[in-house]
Amino acid sequence: MKHLTWILLLLSHASLPAAEKPLVLWPGGAPGALGTAAKDIPTLTPYVPAKASGAAMLLIPGGSYSGIYEGQAEPFALWLNEQGITAFVLRYRLGSAGYRYPAQLQDAVEAMRQIRGNADKWKIDAKRIGVMGFSAGGHLTSTLINRPEDGEIEGREQTASVSARPDLAILCYPVISMITNPHATSRKMLIGEKPSEELVRLTSSELQVRPGLPPCFLWHTAEDKLVPVQHAQLYAAALHQNGVPHELHLYQHGDHGTGLIGTNHPWFGDLIYWLKAQKWIPER
């Protein structure tokens, strides 16, 4: 039955536009690049819907900062397209290739700037550009809305004129804390074996929330054995304390990675309901 679901899903996507050619995020070479192999060249892949609403989403897959989990990339870009949202999949530099914080954030900040700076080209609303991340990609999502300034590159021309902060954020079973029940692989890949106390706190997203952040949608499962549900709870509590609009959904059942495309999970409907309330997708 599961295989049949995937076949039907692929058939349903057959009429959707294919991904456009990946864009090299840093044509002149990424800042601090360690080489010129594919692992040193982050990319941004656009997916343009047949009927666009004007909203856009930067899509950040997870993978423990050691890989890019493709099940959270194109399948969700196509799903966002079905909602009328233009999607951009970010394949960022990884700890497994020797990159530590803030290299990943530099890639996310540059991606946001390229999307917003070319809003007219993509026929999107520069004030409706969000970010959606899974697992470690959820951590990068939270860092992008908390501390985009850490990903700034001195001398970049767009820095003053084009904001890198998303207009809303969706965090799916996110890694959040590097202090409380941290996900060991994500922590090691992002900040190394022996990070300073300052760096640990800087990359613990629940400690970096401030008033004025964009609205957030978070979800997690209570049975998650890889990234404890406490991560989402800590972040939601920090959002609440700082008066940031947010919605938190905790589902009783499901392990890490529950709710991928091809499954029947309530989070899809809950997210669509929330996006409609944010005026991001039209009522049908």
C-alpha positions, -999 to +999 in steps of 0.1 A: +000+000+000+028+024+008+044+017-026+011+024-043+008+057-024+042+068-038+032+057-073+000+077-072+019+107-057+045+106-086+017+104-111-001+134-095+032+154-098+037+144-135+017+175-147+036+198-124+065+220-137+099+203-132+126+220-111+145+247-128+183+244-131+200+247-097+215+281-091+251+283-077+246+304-046+281+319-047+293+322-083+326+335-072+331+308-046+315+305-012+331+324+017+357+303+034+353+275+008+375+245+015+376+234-022+358+234-055+340+200-053+302+198-053+302+197-014+318+231-015+293+247-038+258+253-022+229+257-046+194+270-047+168+251-069+136+269-079+103+252-083+076+275-099+040+265-096+016+265-126-007+288-106+013+310-083-002+329-054+028+352-051+041+336-019+075+319-018+092+295+006+129+287+012+130+250+018+158+236+040+160+198+043+176+181+073+203+156+076+220+162+110+243+189+093+261+159+078+240+153+047+210+166+028+179+143+032+163+144-003+130+132+010+125+167+025+136+185-006+118+180-040+088+161-027+079+191-004+088+217-030+062+200-053+037+199-025+042+236-019+037+242-056+004+225-053-006+252-027+005+279-052+037+286-033+070+291-053+097+269-036+134+272-035+154+242-022+186+251-004+215+226-005+239+241+020+274+234+032+278+206+057+298+198+088+307+165+072+326+185+046+344+205+072+321+235+075+312+248+109+289+276+121+282+301+106+289+287+071+254+271+069+238+303+080+258+323+054+242+301+028+207+305+042+211+343+044+224+345+008+196+323-004+170+346+012+187+377-003+187+362-038+151+352-035+139+386-022+163+405-044+149+388-075+112+389-064+101+406-097+119+379-118+102+351-099+069+370-098+067+367-060+057+392-033+089+404-015+069+406+017+057+370+015+088+349+016+090+323+043+113+295+053+105+259+061+130+235+077+131+199+089+152+185+118+186+201+115+171+222+087+147+233+114+176+245+135+190+264+105+155+278+100+154+290+136+189+305+134+179+323+102+150+341+119+169+346+152+203+357+141+206+364+104+233+389+112+257+361+120+255+350+084+264+384+070+294+387+047+312+420+051+311+441+020+281+424+003+262+450-017+227+438-008+232+438+029+216+472+036+189+471+009+176+435+010+164+419+042+175+383+049+148+377+075+119+355+064+083+367+068+072+335+085+088+302+095+078+266+096+098+242+118+092+205+115+105+183+143+134+208+147+167+205+164+168+236+187+190+233+217+227+225+219+224+224+257+192+206+267+191+170+253+211+180+223+211+159+191+247+148+193+255+145+155+239+179+147+258+195+175+292+179+165+287+187+128+277+224+135+300+235+163+326+208+166+338+185+194+348+211+219+329+243+213+332+273+237+304+280+261+297+311+242+292+292+209+270+266+225+247+293+238+248+312+205+236+282+186+210+271+211+180+287+194+157+288+225+182+313+240+183+336+209+146+344+205+138+381+207+106+402+202+097+411+166+104+377+150+081+365+122+051+342+129+061+305+134+045+272+130+061+243+148+053+206+150+069+176+166+059+141+178+060+130+215+076+096+205+105+111+185+135+090+196+161+111+177+153+147+185+133+149+217+100+168+216+114+190+242+133+209+215+101+222+199+086+229+234+117+250+244+114+271+213+077+276+216+081+287+252+108+312+242+085+325+214+057+329+239+079+347+264+089+372+237+054+378+223+062+362+189+030+349+172+033+311+169+014+278+167+027+246+182+013+211+173+025+181+193+013+148+180+012+118+203+024+092+179+052+091+153+090+089+153+115+112+138+106+119+101+069+111+105+047+130+081+068+128+049+051+132+016+031+100+007+017+097+043-016+107+056-007+129+086-027+157+101+001+182+101-004+189+064-040+200+071-030+220+102-003+238+082-026+247+054-052+260+079-024+282+095-011+294+061-047+305+051-050+324+084-017+342+075-032+351+041-005+331+024-027+308+004-062+316-008-094+300+005-108+275-020 
